[in-house]
């Protein structure tokens, strides 16, 4: 493992203030990896297998801090690197690493070990007990509830295709890495403090798939998660 120091959907006009507690949500698995990291391709294989599971929202975030080794990751974004660093700070860790998986915003594990990942998903369990998340057209409605801390609502757009990328430089030079569920956009829709609230979904006509994540703070435990 390479390390680097830091840095249900319900349709219809339903009032969020009267919405029930959400149904059990899938486990959210976030992989942080880079095409420049020689330890990362096995983690991509693990994430690719998770991408088709209905009980998991599998998200592949490409980070930027390996770009200096001669291979600039084609999907990386500073925002994704910052998300991993936010998780490190929230978890009391002094560094970030690849390949790393974060489960439900709580558990950090090495992402390349299939059996350990499968066992961690079972231990993490699906997200339950959070507020209802409803979609009315281009509006997201979050029901009332009791947050552990002021929460953040994220919109994640990701590419579900299997994308094969030839690597011509860096530690993985000469290899082809296949990615699924690569995150292309991470957008903060707003904050939630426990009262029923409404948020606007940005208009989108592309082929990316989307998910909503509600979590304590910017990088705390997941309170709710839904595919769109």
N, C-alpha and C positions, 0 to 999 in steps of 0.2 A: 504494500500500500504506500503510495507516494503522499508526502505531506508538505504543506507550505504554511508558514506563519501568516496570521492575518494582516489581516485587514478584515324529491320525488317530484320529481317535477310534477306539479298539479296544474292543469290548465283550466282557465275560467276566471271569472271576476270574483275572487275570494278575498275578503279583507284580511290582511296579515294580522291585525289586532285580535281577530277571533280565530286565527289559524291554530291547529293543534300542534303538539310537539312533533318534530320531524320523525319520519320513519328511519329505521336504522340505515346508515349510510355506508358505502364501501370504505375499505381501508385505503387511505391515501399514501402512496409510496412515491417518494421523490428521489430520483437518482441524480447525483452531481458527478459529472465526468467530463473528460476532455479527449479529443482526438489526438492530443499530444502526449497523453499519459499511457505508458506501456502496460500498466495494470488495469486499464479501463475496459478494453474489449470484452473480457469475460463478464463484466458487469452489464454491458449492453446486451449480451446474450440472455442474462437473467431477466433484465427489464423487458426485453422483447417477448419473453414467455409470459410475463405478467400482464402484458398489454391486452391480451384477449380475455382476461378473466373478468366476469361481471361483478365479482365481489371486491375488485381492486380498481382504483383510479391510479394508473401508473404514468408518471410524468418524468421525462428525461430532460434535465437541465444541463446545458453545456456551459462550463465556466471558462474564464479568460486567463487564468494565471499560469497556464502552461504554454501560452502563445510565444513566450520569449525563447523557447527551445527550437524555433525554426518551423513550427507548424501552427498557423493561425486557424483555430477551430472555426469551421464554416457556419456553425449555429450558435456560437457563444455570444453572450451579452454581459456587460458589466452588471446589469440588473440581476442576472442569475447568480453571478459571483457574490453580489451583496446579499442576496437571499440566503445563501449558504453561510455567509459570515454572520448574518443576523441569527441564524439557528445556533451557531457556535456560541455567540454571546449569550443567548437566552439559556443555553445548556451549560454555561460555565466552562466551556472548552477554550483553550488558548490558541487553537489552530483550526484550519480547515484541511480537508484531505480528499483525495480521489482514489478510487471510486467510493463514494459514501452515499448511503440511503438514509433518508429520514422518514419514519413511519408515523402517520397521524400527528406530525409536528412534535413528537415526543422522543422517540427512540432513534439513536444514531447507530448504524451498523456498517460493516464493510459490505459493499454491494455486489461482490463477485462470487460469493459463496452461496450456491443455490439452496442447499439444505438449511443453512443458518437463516437465510432470507425467508424461506417458507415457514420455518419455526417461529421467526419473529413476527410474521404476519398473523399467525394463529394467536400468539401471545397478545399482540396489539388489539386484535378484535375490531369489529366494525364500530364506527362512531355512532353513539346513541345518546338520546336525551337532549339534544340540542334543539334550537328553535326551528319551526317549519320554514322551508325555503320554497316560495311559490313564484311561478313565472306567469305574468299577464302581459302578453305581447312583448314590448321592449322594456318592461318594468320587472324588477326583482323585488319581491316582498319578503321581508324577514319578520317572523312573528315575535311576540314578546317572550322574554325569558330572563334568566339570571346568568349573565356572563361572569366568568372567573375574573376577567379584567376587560377593559375596553377592547373590543375585537375589531379585526380588519376583514373586510369582504374583498376577496380577490377573484378576478376573472382570468382564467388561464386558457389560452388557445394553443392547441398542439396538433401536430401532423400525424395521423394514425398510420400512414403508409410505412412500409419497410423501405428505407432509403439506404442504398449501398454507396458508400463514399470511399473512393480510392485515396489512400494516404501516400503522398509522394515525398514527405520530409518529416523530420523529427523522429521520436522514439518508435513510432509505428510505421515508418516509411516502408513502402512495399506491400503493406497490408490493405485489405478492404474491410471497412467496418460498416455493419448494417445497423441502423438506428430505427426504432419505432417510438411513436408518441413524443417526438422531439418538440419541446416547448418553443414556440415562436413569439408569443406575446404574454406578458404578465402585467395586468392592469389593476390598480387599486380602485375599487368602485366607491369605497367610503368606509366609515366606521360605524359600529353598532354598540350601544351601551346598555342594551337590555329592553329598550322600548321598541314597539313595532315601528318599522322603518321601510322606506321605499328607495330604490336605486335604479338608475337608468342604464340599460345595456347599450353599449356603443353599437351602431349599425354595422353589420358585417355580411358580405355576400360571397365570401370565399369558401374554400373547401376544408378549412381547418375545423376540428372539433373543439368543443368548449366544455369547461367545468367551472363550477363555483366552489370556492373554499372560504369558509368562515373560521377564523382562528383567533385565539386570545393574543392580544398585542399584534406585532408584525410577524412574529415567528414562534408563537406559543402553541399549545395543544389545539387540535382541530375541534371545533364545536359542531360543524355541519359541513357536508360536501355533497355536491350533486353534479352529475353530467347534464349538459343541455343538449 
